[in-house]
Amino acid sequence: SGIANGGFIVSENWRGKGIGKLMGRVFLRLAKDLGFYGVVFNLVFATNKASIALWTHLKFVRAGTIPRCARLKGVDD
């Protein structure tokens, strides 16, 4: 009860325009304003390079990886 959990999906038409970064920054600010002392995104697929780059840019640290946790259509391991 002090750690916020979030997840975002950006429509394909809007990717690469800074929408994810904006949502991430707003979410971090909102979580802080609401009194949370930490934020976690517990489902970021290792194959989603853009998402990993975004969270790295926002100073998140990868806590762990679960191999083969899902099969994504059109994505090889």
C-alpha positions in Angstrom: 0.0 0.0 0.0 2.4 2.6 -1.0 3.5 1.5 -4.4 1.5 2.4 -7.4 1.1 0.0 -10.4 0.6 1.3 -13.9 0.4 0.2 -17.5 -0.1 2.1 -20.7 -0.9 1.2 -24.3 -0.4 3.8 -27.0 -2.3 3.4 -30.2 -0.1 2.5 -33.2 -1.1 5.8 -35.0 0.3 7.8 -32.0 3.5 6.0 -31.3 6.8 7.9 -31.7 5.1 11.2 -30.8 6.0 11.4 -27.1 2.6 10.3 -25.8 4.1 7.5 -23.7 6.7 9.8 -22.2 4.0 12.3 -21.4 1.8 9.6 -19.8 4.8 8.3 -17.8 5.7 11.7 -16.5 2.1 12.6 -15.6 1.7 9.2 -13.9 4.8 9.6 -11.8 3.7 13.1 -10.7 0.2 11.9 -9.9 1.5 8.9 -7.9 3.7 11.3 -5.9 0.9 13.7 -5.3 -1.3 10.9 -4.1 1.3 9.9 -1.5 2.8 6.8 -3.2 6.5 6.3 -2.5 7.2 4.0 -5.5 5.9 3.0 -8.9 6.1 -0.3 -10.6 5.2 -1.4 -14.1 4.9 -5.2 -13.8 4.3 -6.1 -17.4 6.7 -4.8 -20.0 7.5 -7.3 -22.7 11.3 -7.8 -23.3 10.6 -7.6 -27.1 9.0 -4.1 -26.7 12.1 -2.1 -27.3 10.3 1.3 -27.4 8.7 0.6 -24.0 12.0 -0.5 -22.4 13.7 2.7 -23.8 10.9 4.8 -22.4 11.1 3.4 -18.9 14.9 3.5 -18.9 14.7 7.2 -19.9 12.3 7.8 -17.0 14.9 6.2 -14.6 13.1 2.9 -14.0 15.3 -0.1 -13.2 14.4 -3.6 -14.4 13.8 -5.7 -11.3 13.6 -9.0 -13.2 12.6 -10.9 -16.3 10.3 -13.9 -16.7 11.3 -15.9 -19.7 8.6 -17.1 -22.0 5.8 -15.6 -19.9 3.6 -15.0 -22.9 3.4 -15.7 -26.6 2.8 -12.6 -28.7 1.4 -12.9 -32.2 4.1 -12.1 -34.7 7.0 -11.9 -32.2 9.7 -14.5 -32.0 11.5 -15.2 -28.7 
